[in-house]
Amino acid sequence: MTACTFLEFLWIWNEIQGQKTPVLHRRICRWLNARVHAGTSGQDRHLILLAFRAAGKSTIVGLFCAWRLYCDPNLRILVLAAEQDLASRMVRNVKRLIERHPLTQGLKPDQLDQWASDRFTVQRPKELRDPSMLARGIGANLTGSRADLIICDDVEVPNTCDTAPKRADLRARLSEADYILVPGGMQLYVGTPHSYYTIYAQEARSEIGEAQPFLAGYKRLEVPILKADGASAWPDRYSREEIQALRLRQGEAKFQSQMMLKPMNIVGSRLDPDRMKLYQARLDLVERNGEAMLMLDGVRMISATAWWDPAYGGAGTGDSSVVACVFTGEDGIYRLHRIQYLTTDPGLQLDEARQQCRAVARFARRNFLPSVTIETNGIGKFLPSLLRREMAVLHTACAVQERHSTRAKDTRILEAFDAVLAAGQIACHRSVWDTPFPMEMREWQAGGLSKGHDDGLDAVAGCLSMEPVRLPRSSAHYGRQSWQGGGGSVIADADFSV
């Protein structure tokens, strides 16, 4: 059998269906065809296909699976999707393609039990344990399965990536594909990014502990709805006017994510960490004319606040114990200099409370803090005396204050961050970007709608709430001409005698 190219296979199907083959579909076909042929020499076995919503990517991938079975009936294909129904939909689509495509007429098996809705086995020379095509949801148990081609079709959807635990679980389950894919096999991811922390990101997200992108080394093809010159990628379907109307209806963040394929936070958080200015300077304690001064990034610091929001057993799914410090300089800028998510070692003889207090005391000493405020709600009321003892042990001249919070947490966070972010009055040390804090900001929603952690946000909000509003000094004199009348000097006639 002389196999045709994938583009020819798809063109034949479209002709039968009375459909045209648009340019962007031809581009995807050529790319997949080239990757398959390059893969025979040991390259291009790990692929990512990103295309805008409603681009027809799942239909093309279904035809790709049918074409691969046409070229090699012994192939075993596993389709993974966010849900079982979505995976089964692709398998049913490939079944109909095999039944109706002129080039695949000899593949349908004689036995009906080999032609199920979520799996099927074509007529093939080899007797293999796994079916020709199998549909599974991402949460299914795949132990013992083997596949020559794994299609990960829309495994990242809002339901699998809207919280940090869900994203971690998704990555763990997708990593199991390494044990399913046979040597020399191919894995193809198909979808659109649904989160700033998407699995399709090209850069590592250090705030979630990534040293490299999740899909590092994968060859990718991205097809956004707008080309680099602003033209529509599918002009027969989407005119520029229709694209602009879609942009206005969906909002900029969702449009950039779903149609331009840029990792974005689409939940509409009001706290954007990218609005904080970044700096990398260190604190510098100097003495000038007999006066001690704390300098940061060339600016003298005139006040500092530190807030500790304590918690026990924070590792895993519980609340985190977080301490943060904010400095304010003569320029009026708030500087979030350090934030530390406290951890403890159960193997030490020292109890968890004292371990945390010791870590906070060291934090205060490193950052020259004059005081630390403990939120005494819940377990916090037992910690001030322990912290004072640890301060004394480390010879740290730092006062310990207590504060009981009575207002709702989301109200405190919103009031602390909203104005300073809008005014561009907050800066952030680069080290803060390596903590979960930026992720908390991106995913936070007002009104108690947040699904993730916000302990770091609460600690920094406590710092900001205690810092007074400081404006940069200005010696300029502002004057204006008086226009109301009556304010100027008057010369009266004095030609009379007294």
Steps between C-alpha positions, in 0.01 A plus 500: 500500500633844404393737774390851407600806696285625783399807301382279212311279745323802651432658159327182380277501807410867458414443134263218599341726761473791258733716706798714418842455656599837648858620504547461875385134482747438221772655711418270794488196271839571349651553845362172638604313186855636527521411870393141434765450233765667716394276788602188310861610544461549874398866502177696545327244719368751752271764352272786603227636272339818629222659295232752583156387616273368222795465262405137431808356667321200655346413162841518336655284772220244454585482131866477596425190711304341213787577262756345737291180521471501121880520476562244777203286616712357783517840666356538852354843576401628845283812522514688830257784572384692803192275520410157369218639284738735318746220428220267384373771265830495309501119483144501359606760245794287385268197473270690263801616300625144457153384395456771235845601376581328166855414608403324825223270382695184580572593862160446662499168692242226443430450872270759658668459839812652343306814399388660830432869564806563718740248339540308179745269327546514123593212274873463567768240436622484859318363803547766769357534849409869471232623256575711196343801669398552861330797670572588861440793729806649668390360836478139380734223611732429207737258671597226256395688186738541208474735203698599191322835477353697791264786419449741792195685372392796715626347823535853639156654552370725781391196698855359504705818548307763699684428826859412589413149632312420178792616288741290705271196462473557124877511463541186708247307292646617170844392615370141504508512120873432518417146617228447237677622187709227339856574383485691174142608564351846454311726741291791375343769719208690347324791666502862615643649822245553777729634772807715546655184646406295194672174416571650156712790633836552332659651812542337840282639780739525792220594741357148466840334528570442131863486393393454138167506312281194549521412130863601451651369177166457319478630145200729463277663244291797610215632287348815658194659342699809399822481302803714577378764252155513662323304225253222580642148500167375360352789298222287350366429849611800707526849354696766687171665602370172644826445685482848652139441607605170660781680679258753648249235608748266664735754656869550432633236740279220368559603139877497547483158665250316280551669165859629508636204702677711761507365858275737691300511820143491368314495834512880521706555813538861610852444628749485216855428623645632174403850614758485779840645417784250539835570663795287614681728744601392850443679826802706599539631857740795493608773740530860387590789729442279800150401383403146397308482173346204318539528124325295235553548129663838568203631700493555874239291680299687762263229625449124496221263595501123534195278534484134596186302419568174688364154425585144596530204266518723193682252278263362239139615493479694826557870562856625474686683774634814333711795615560805279667839531433826316728805502405856409758744370523875478356475149173363638534161326402187693761228454397140561852386581458147630228242554564161657269199506608328820569128508589272789695179539307229689829318559630770734443482874384862497122528472333660197408824677855568615643410160277760340580763764871442449459540123309827549768630738769427240284665236477814714874503565594461133274786396583746783135509608409716800181302570291203390121488528332164562142443393359353820183349354484129583838349584680835480408602855740240645803606294605854605670388822682219316614742231630749758705221657652403164578866429689514830687177427619641165576840656264665253376846600154461350169575670209256476154647452164326505207576272157336491331520158124551509425586137450252217823384339401587143406852611838548667683374193305714257536820701873443550590426137244673280616859534877442511491277191287750310738782593814299422623560855619148581825330404605141553835329551585241238521226764127538569439379145642160597226446762129414461412867560468606130275200434280598795465848353407376153235260625347709775139610453298737715182397676634173636507342152868401514565127481870509585713607795531864603720479812784696340255765386363529852848548648599771250160667540570517873831675431342750263214575738748609768712718273393866491443668165816694420537739209837607362612837624492791260640846557355648183275805544185497297333831420225623272351827394202617700189535289230539768560872558549681829825330573741753350646826636310830461647854487258760628497870418660702779474862374332635810622667814448381851 
